[in-house]
Amino acid sequence: TVTKELLKTHAREIISLCNMKKEAKRRYYSAKVAFCYVVENTEDWQELLTEHDNLVRKYERAKAILEETGERPQHRVKPIIGSKTDSIQYFEEELKKLQDKLVEQDADATRRVVRAAIITFKTLRDASIAAQVLWQATPYHTMVKLAPEPRNIIWKNLEYPLWNRWLRWLIISILLFLLVVFWMIPVTFVQSLVTIESLEKKISFLNFVNDLNPAVLGIIEGVLATIAFVIFFAILPMILTFMSRQQGLVSFSDVESSVIEKLYIFTIVNKFLGSVLAGAFFDKVQGILDHPTSLPELLAMSLPAVGSFFINYVILEALTGHATNLLRIGPLVICNIKKRWLAKTEREQKMVWSPPPPSYGEMYSADLFVFIIGVCYCIQAPIVIPFVLLYFGFGYIVNFYFMVYVMRPQYNAGGKMWFPVFNRMVFAVIVFQILMIGIFALKNNVSVSTLSIPPLFVTIIFYIFINMYWTRIGSFMELTNFSTPDGDTSVDEIFLKTAHEKYIRNKIVPSLYAVSTDDVISEDSDVAQNDDNKNQPLNELTDEAESSVLDKRGIV
């Protein structure tokens, strides 16, 4: 299956591909094409379905309250003002009105198409070749790539034309730059305030802390700085995820990859360099302004000095971070509160215990930060190495357990996260090597500094080699994998039709008192519905059958 992001004129050609077979065969190898679907703009339809589903849930809740208390529930249509009305009767009337709107819009055949099409080929070989050939010599006219699986597509973003996505990328990049620059100011300010000396000046009753043992005092000061550091960055992934969604990316895996990239910038600039300079920056800011060349010397002096902070951070993350995640105290408390007092219907009870999806961007960001600490301090402060190993050892066990038993991925990206993570790990090694060259030079150890230059070039050459040869290998299957041992070239038409219809969004008018997904998903399925992919494609299979379909098509 291949997605084609097209300009307006080429969208007409793709429609022609579906409706006029002779022309399509001549231009697009239509003899090898099984199905073609030009993506329609169904946002109005999806909004009506969302409103319908919300009303059904409110109606079911009102009925459950009636069964539990024996009294008909009432509510105000407008908050605070207005008289109360019977909830069950009101929701029934609203559902009937909405049902008429859905039937009316379903009969409307003038739905606008967007600049994208889904083409299903008869064989994996044909789909792989079609995704790699040059379809048109006109630059920026036709963009062809392997389609993500249906659950991975952000359907709303398919509507944006190419120039719109470029503009969105430019705006988001500018906002990201400003966020990185100005985020560092409150971070360094907060970290300077959480020292014991600063807190004593602001809060007088903390003077008794001076009487404590120096070792205990050091532990308290290190933990305070680390806790403030972690809390301050807790909301950052949510902000960056929102920015990546607004960037116009067409799949959730692309959004997660973009979050990894953005968080890595914060990791390098704000977390790592910001923490290194935070202790001395404000004291020597005037000297840096007068002599900017003194900044590398300040960095070389500060890097070992803040080693204790990073050791405390790694210890806290290794011993409490993974342990807290494993206990899942917050979700356990919230789920029990919802189940005991808030979840009234069977549907709500099932949603309370639905497995959460993994947040790849946040997970990889934390691991990359610890990796940077381990690499950059393996020579300056070797004591950090055991704690880094402890972090990744615990992290492997906990994350493996989560992926197998706790979390449920909403899509299969086919190992797409490996490339951004690998690139940033190599970049961390390059940063470490540059820092070591500078530090040895500032310490007047010219011979060691000179000997550290060749490994830097070796790392850069290794990075270029991997990206030059392995990126393409990791993106496409080789043709020999498409051949069958017995040479069978027959096509399963039913299988192809079922696989293709999974990309057609739900346009079935739901029953009056049923959620739209009840007609296309089996009652035993407990998949948590995502807002963008809430209305799933037609002929939805069970999770096991769906995985089989996706594996056989080899979708990346």
C-alpha positions in Angstrom: 0.0 0.0 0.0 1.4 3.4 -1.0 0.3 6.8 0.1 0.6 9.6 -2.5 0.5 13.2 -1.1 -0.5 15.2 -4.2 -1.0 18.7 -5.4 -4.5 19.7 -6.5 -4.0 18.9 -10.2 -2.5 15.5 -9.6 -5.4 14.5 -7.4 -7.5 14.6 -10.5 -5.1 12.2 -12.2 -5.4 9.8 -9.2 -9.2 9.9 -9.5 -8.7 9.1 -13.1 -6.6 6.2 -12.0 -9.5 4.7 -10.1 -12.2 5.5 -12.7 -10.6 5.1 -16.1 -8.7 1.8 -16.2 -7.2 2.2 -19.6 -5.5 5.5 -18.9 -4.4 4.2 -15.5 -2.8 1.1 -17.0 -0.9 3.2 -19.4 0.4 5.7 -16.8 0.5 4.0 -13.4 0.9 0.2 -14.0 -2.7 -0.3 -13.1 -2.5 -3.9 -14.1 -0.6 -4.4 -10.8 -3.0 -2.2 -8.8 -5.7 -3.9 -6.8 -7.6 -0.9 -5.4 -7.4 2.8 -5.2 -9.0 5.2 -2.7 -8.8 8.9 -2.9 -9.0 10.1 0.7 -12.1 12.2 1.4 -12.5 15.1 3.7 -14.8 13.6 6.4 -14.1 16.0 9.2 -17.7 17.2 9.4 -18.8 13.6 9.4 -16.3 12.8 12.2 -17.5 15.7 14.3 -21.1 14.5 14.0 -20.0 11.0 15.0 -18.0 12.4 18.0 -21.0 14.4 19.1 -23.3 11.3 18.7 -20.9 9.1 20.7 -20.7 11.6 23.5 -24.5 11.8 23.7 -24.8 8.0 23.7 -22.3 7.8 26.6 -24.3 10.5 28.5 -27.5 8.7 27.8 -26.1 5.4 29.1 -24.8 7.1 32.2 -28.2 8.7 32.9 -29.9 5.3 32.5 -27.3 3.7 34.9 -28.0 6.4 37.5 -31.8 5.7 37.1 -31.2 2.0 37.7 -28.9 2.7 40.7 -30.9 5.4 42.5 -34.5 4.8 41.2 -34.7 8.6 40.4 -34.6 10.1 36.9 -31.5 12.3 36.7 -31.8 15.9 35.8 -29.3 18.6 34.5 -29.2 22.1 33.2 -28.8 22.5 29.5 -26.8 25.7 30.1 -24.4 25.8 33.1 -25.7 27.7 36.2 -28.6 29.5 34.4 -31.8 27.9 33.2 -34.1 25.3 34.7 -33.3 21.6 35.0 -34.6 19.1 32.5 -35.0 15.4 32.4 -31.6 14.0 31.3 -32.8 10.8 29.7 -35.6 12.5 27.7 -33.3 15.3 26.6 -30.5 13.0 25.4 -33.1 10.9 23.5 -34.4 13.9 21.6 -30.9 15.2 20.8 -29.8 11.7 19.5 -32.8 11.7 17.2 -32.0 15.1 15.8 -28.4 14.1 15.3 -29.4 10.9 13.7 -31.3 12.9 11.1 -28.2 15.0 10.4 -26.1 11.9 9.9 -28.6 10.4 7.5 -28.8 13.7 5.6 -25.0 14.0 5.3 -24.6 10.3 4.4 -26.8 11.0 1.3 -24.6 13.9 0.3 -22.3 12.7 -2.5 -20.5 16.1 -2.9 -17.8 15.4 -0.2 -14.5 17.0 -1.1 -11.4 14.9 -1.6 -8.0 15.8 -0.2 -4.6 15.7 -1.7 -3.8 12.1 -0.8 -4.7 8.7 -2.1 -4.2 5.1 -0.9 -3.2 2.6 -3.5 -3.2 -1.1 -2.7 -1.0 -3.2 -5.0 -1.5 -6.9 -5.7 1.9 -7.9 -4.4 4.5 -6.6 -1.9 7.0 -6.6 -4.7 5.0 -4.1 -6.8 4.2 -1.9 -3.8 8.0 -1.8 -2.9 9.0 -0.9 -6.4 6.3 1.8 -6.7 7.4 3.4 -3.5 11.0 3.8 -4.8 10.6 4.8 -8.5 10.5 8.4 -9.8 6.8 9.0 -10.6 7.2 12.5 -12.0 10.2 14.7 -12.9 8.5 17.8 -11.6 10.0 18.8 -8.2 7.6 18.9 -5.3 4.7 17.6 -7.4 4.2 14.0 -6.3 5.4 12.7 -3.0 5.2 8.9 -2.8 5.9 6.8 0.3 4.9 3.5 1.9 1.7 4.0 3.8 1.6 3.8 7.6 -0.9 1.3 9.0 -4.4 2.7 9.4 -4.2 3.1 13.2 -1.0 5.2 12.7 -2.5 7.8 10.3 -3.5 11.2 11.4 -6.3 11.7 8.9 -6.9 15.3 9.6 -3.3 16.2 8.6 -3.6 14.6 5.2 -5.6 17.5 4.0 -2.8 20.0 4.3 -1.0 20.8 1.0 2.8 20.7 0.8 3.3 24.4 1.1 1.1 24.5 4.2 3.2 21.8 5.9 6.4 23.7 5.0 4.9 26.9 6.5 3.9 25.0 9.6 7.4 23.4 9.9 8.9 26.9 9.7 6.6 28.4 12.4 7.1 25.5 14.7 10.9 25.7 14.3 10.8 29.4 15.2 8.6 28.7 18.2 10.9 25.8 19.2 14.0 28.1 19.1 12.3 30.7 21.2 11.1 28.0 23.7 14.6 26.6 24.0 16.2 30.0 24.6 13.6 31.3 27.1 13.1 27.9 28.8 16.7 28.0 30.0 16.1 31.2 32.0 13.5 29.8 34.5 15.4 26.5 34.7 18.7 28.1 35.8 16.8 30.5 38.1 14.9 27.7 39.9 18.1 25.6 40.2 19.9 28.5 41.8 17.1 29.0 44.3 16.9 25.4 45.6 20.4 25.6 47.2 20.3 25.5 51.0 22.0 28.9 51.2 19.5 30.5 48.9 16.5 28.9 50.8 17.9 30.1 54.2 17.9 33.7 53.0 14.2 33.3 51.8 12.9 31.1 54.6 14.3 31.9 58.1 13.1 28.7 59.9 15.4 26.6 57.8 18.5 27.8 59.7 18.5 24.6 61.7 19.7 22.8 58.6 23.2 24.2 59.1 23.5 22.0 62.2 23.1 18.8 60.2 26.0 16.6 59.2 27.8 17.9 56.0 27.1 14.6 54.2 23.4 14.8 55.0 23.4 18.5 54.0 25.0 17.6 50.6 22.4 14.9 50.0 19.5 17.2 50.8 20.9 19.9 48.5 21.5 17.5 45.6 18.0 15.9 45.9 16.3 19.3 46.1 18.0 20.4 42.9 17.2 17.1 41.2 13.5 17.1 42.2 13.1 20.7 41.0 14.9 19.8 37.7 12.5 16.8 37.1 9.3 18.6 37.9 10.2 21.6 35.7 10.7 19.3 32.7 7.6 17.2 33.4 5.2 19.3 31.3 7.7 19.7 28.4 6.7 16.5 26.5 3.1 17.5 26.4 4.0 20.9 24.9 6.3 19.4 22.3 3.7 16.7 21.4 1.1 19.4 20.7 3.6 21.4 18.6 4.5 18.3 16.6 0.8 17.5 16.0 0.3 21.0 14.6 3.3 20.6 12.4 1.2 18.7 9.9 2.9 15.2 10.2 0.7 12.5 8.8 1.3 9.7 11.3 1.6 9.2 15.0 5.0 7.6 14.6 6.2 10.7 12.8 4.9 12.8 15.7 6.8 10.6 18.2 10.0 10.8 16.2 9.6 14.6 16.0 9.0 14.7 19.8 12.3 12.7 20.3 14.2 15.2 18.1 12.7 18.3 19.9 13.2 16.8 23.4 16.8 16.0 22.4 17.5 19.7 21.7 16.2 20.5 25.1 18.3 17.7 26.6 21.5 19.1 25.1 20.9 22.8 25.5 18.8 23.1 28.6 19.3 19.9 30.6 23.0 19.2 30.0 24.7 22.5 29.1 22.2 24.5 31.2 22.9 22.5 34.3 26.6 22.6 33.7 26.6 26.4 33.5 23.8 27.1 36.0 26.1 27.0 39.0 28.6 29.6 37.8 26.8 31.4 35.0 25.1 34.1 37.1 28.2 34.7 39.2 30.4 35.3 36.1 27.9 36.7 33.6 29.6 40.1 33.5 33.0 38.5 32.9 31.6 36.4 30.0 30.0 39.5 28.5 33.4 41.3 28.7 35.4 38.3 27.5 33.2 35.9 25.5 36.2 33.7 24.8 36.2 32.7 28.5 33.1 30.6 28.0 34.9 27.4 26.9 37.2 27.7 29.9 34.1 28.1 32.2 32.6 25.0 30.6 35.7 23.0 31.2 35.8 24.1 34.8 32.1 23.5 35.4 31.8 20.1 33.8 33.5 18.2 36.6 32.1 20.5 39.3 28.4 19.5 38.5 29.2 15.8 38.3 27.6 15.3 41.8 24.4 16.8 40.5 24.2 14.4 37.5 25.1 11.5 39.7 22.2 12.4 42.0 20.0 12.7 39.0 21.0 9.3 37.6 20.6 7.6 41.1 17.2 9.2 41.6 16.0 8.1 38.1 17.5 4.6 38.5 16.2 3.8 42.0 13.0 5.9 42.2 12.1 6.6 38.6 11.9 3.0 37.4 10.5 1.8 40.7 7.8 4.4 40.7 6.9 3.6 37.1 6.8 -0.1 38.0 4.5 0.5 41.0 2.2 2.8 38.9 0.7 4.2 42.1 -0.9 7.2 40.3 -2.8 5.2 37.7 -3.8 2.6 40.3 -5.3 5.3 42.6 -7.0 7.1 39.7 -8.4 3.9 38.2 -9.9 2.8 41.6 -11.4 6.3 42.2 -13.0 6.2 38.7 -14.3 2.7 39.1 -15.7 3.3 42.5 -17.4 6.7 42.1 -17.2 7.9 38.5 -17.6 4.9 36.2 -21.4 4.1 36.1 -21.8 2.2 32.9 -20.3 -1.0 31.6 -18.5 0.9 28.9 -17.0 3.3 31.4 -15.9 0.4 33.6 -14.1 -1.1 30.6 -12.4 2.1 29.6 -11.1 2.7 33.1 -8.9 -0.4 32.9 -7.9 -0.1 29.2 -4.1 -0.4 28.7 -2.4 2.9 28.2 -0.3 3.5 25.1 3.5 3.9 25.5 4.9 7.5 25.1 8.0 6.8 23.0 9.1 10.4 22.9 9.3 10.8 26.6 10.8 7.3 27.2 13.6 7.8 24.7 14.3 11.3 25.8 15.0 10.2 29.4 17.2 7.4 28.2 19.2 9.6 25.9 19.8 12.1 28.6 21.3 9.5 30.9 23.3 8.2 28.0 24.8 11.7 27.4 25.7 11.9 31.1 27.4 8.5 31.1 29.4 9.3 27.9 30.5 12.8 28.9 31.4 11.9 32.5 33.0 8.5 31.9 36.4 10.2 32.1 35.7 13.3 34.1 33.8 11.5 36.9 34.0 7.7 36.4 31.9 7.1 39.5 28.9 7.9 37.4 29.3 4.8 35.2 28.0 2.2 37.7 24.8 4.3 38.2 24.3 4.7 34.5 24.6 0.9 34.1 22.2 0.5 37.0 19.7 2.8 35.3 19.8 1.0 32.0 19.7 -2.4 33.7 16.6 -1.6 35.7 15.2 0.3 32.6 15.5 -2.8 30.4 13.6 -5.0 32.9 10.9 -2.4 33.6 10.3 -1.3 30.0 10.3 -4.9 28.8 7.6 -5.7 31.4 5.6 -2.6 30.4 5.7 -3.4 26.7 4.7 -7.1 27.2 2.2 -6.9 30.1 1.1 -3.3 30.9 1.0 -1.0 27.8 -0.6 -1.6 24.5 0.9 0.1 21.4 -1.7 1.8 19.3 0.2 1.2 16.1 3.2 -0.7 14.6 5.9 1.7 13.2 8.1 -1.1 12.0 11.2 0.0 14.0 11.0 3.6 12.8 12.2 5.0 16.1 15.6 3.4 15.7 17.0 6.0 13.2 16.4 9.2 15.3 17.6 7.4 18.5 20.8 6.1 16.9 21.6 9.4 15.3 21.3 11.2 18.6 23.4 8.6 20.4 26.2 9.2 17.9 25.8 12.9 18.3 26.2 12.5 22.1 29.5 10.7 21.4 30.6 13.5 19.1 29.8 16.1 21.8 31.8 14.1 24.3 34.8 13.9 22.0 34.7 17.7 21.3 34.5 18.4 25.0 37.4 16.2 25.8 39.5 17.8 23.1 38.7 21.3 24.6 39.2 20.2 28.2 42.6 18.6 27.5 43.7 21.7 25.5 42.6 24.1 28.3 44.6 22.0 30.8 47.7 22.5 28.6 47.8 18.8 27.7 48.4 19.3 24.0 49.6 15.8 23.2 46.4 14.1 24.6 44.2 16.7 23.0 45.9 16.1 19.6 45.5 12.3 19.9 41.8 12.8 20.6 41.1 14.4 17.2 41.4 11.3 15.0 38.6 9.4 17.0 36.3 12.3 16.4 36.8 12.0 12.6 36.4 8.2 12.8 33.0 8.7 14.6 31.8 11.2 12.0 32.8 8.9 9.1 31.0 6.0 10.9 27.9 8.1 11.2 27.9 9.1 7.5 28.5 5.5 6.5 25.6 4.1 8.5 23.2 6.8 7.3 24.4 6.4 3.7 24.0 2.7 3.4 21.7 1.5 6.2 18.9 4.0 6.1 17.6 2.7 2.8 18.1 -0.9 3.9 16.1 -0.2 7.0 13.3 1.5 5.1 12.6 -1.1 2.3 12.6 -4.9 2.0 14.9 -6.5 -0.5 13.2 -8.0 -3.6 14.4 -11.6 -2.8 12.2 -11.5 0.3 9.1 -11.2 -1.9 9.5 -14.5 -3.7 7.7 -17.6 -2.5 9.5 -21.0 -2.3 7.0 -22.7 -4.7 6.9 -19.8 -7.1 3.2 -19.1 -6.4 2.1 -15.8 -7.9 -1.6 -16.1 -7.2 -3.4 -13.1 -5.6 -5.9 -13.5 -2.8 -8.6 -11.0 -3.8 -10.6 -11.3 -0.6 -7.5 -10.6 1.5 -6.5 -7.6 -0.6 -10.1 -6.1 -0.4 -10.2 -6.6 3.4 -6.7 -5.0 3.8 -7.7 -2.0 1.5 -11.0 -1.4 3.2 -9.2 -0.9 6.5 -8.0 2.4 5.1 -11.5 3.7 4.3 -12.8 5.7 7.2 -16.0 4.8 8.9 -19.0 6.2 7.1 -21.7 3.9 8.5 -24.6 5.7 10.2 -24.5 4.2 13.7 -27.6 2.9 15.5 -29.6 5.4 17.5 -28.3 4.3 20.9 -25.0 2.8 19.9 -21.5 4.3 19.7 -20.2 4.5 16.1 -17.4 2.0 16.8 -19.9 -0.6 18.1 -20.8 -1.4 14.5 -17.2 -2.0 13.3 -15.4 -3.3 16.4 -16.3 -6.5 18.2 -17.7 -6.1 21.7 -14.8 -8.0 23.2 -12.2 -5.5 21.9 -10.9 -3.2 24.7 -8.7 -1.0 22.5 -8.6 2.6 23.8 -9.8 4.9 21.0 -7.6 7.8 20.1 -9.3 11.1 19.3 -8.0 11.3 15.7 -8.5 7.6 15.0 -11.6 7.2 17.0 -13.8 6.2 14.0 -12.0 3.2 12.7 -12.0 2.0 9.1 -14.6 -0.4 7.7 -14.5 -4.2 8.2 -12.4 -3.8 11.4 -10.9 -7.2 12.4 -9.9 -8.5 15.8 -6.5 -7.5 17.0 -5.0 -10.9 16.1 -6.4 -10.9 12.6 -5.5 -7.2 12.1 -1.9 -7.9 13.0 -1.8 -10.8 10.5 -3.1 -8.6 7.8 -0.5 -5.9 8.5 2.3 -8.4 8.7 1.4 -10.0 5.4 1.3 -6.6 3.6 4.7 -5.7 5.1 3.6 -2.1 5.9 6.3 0.0 7.4 
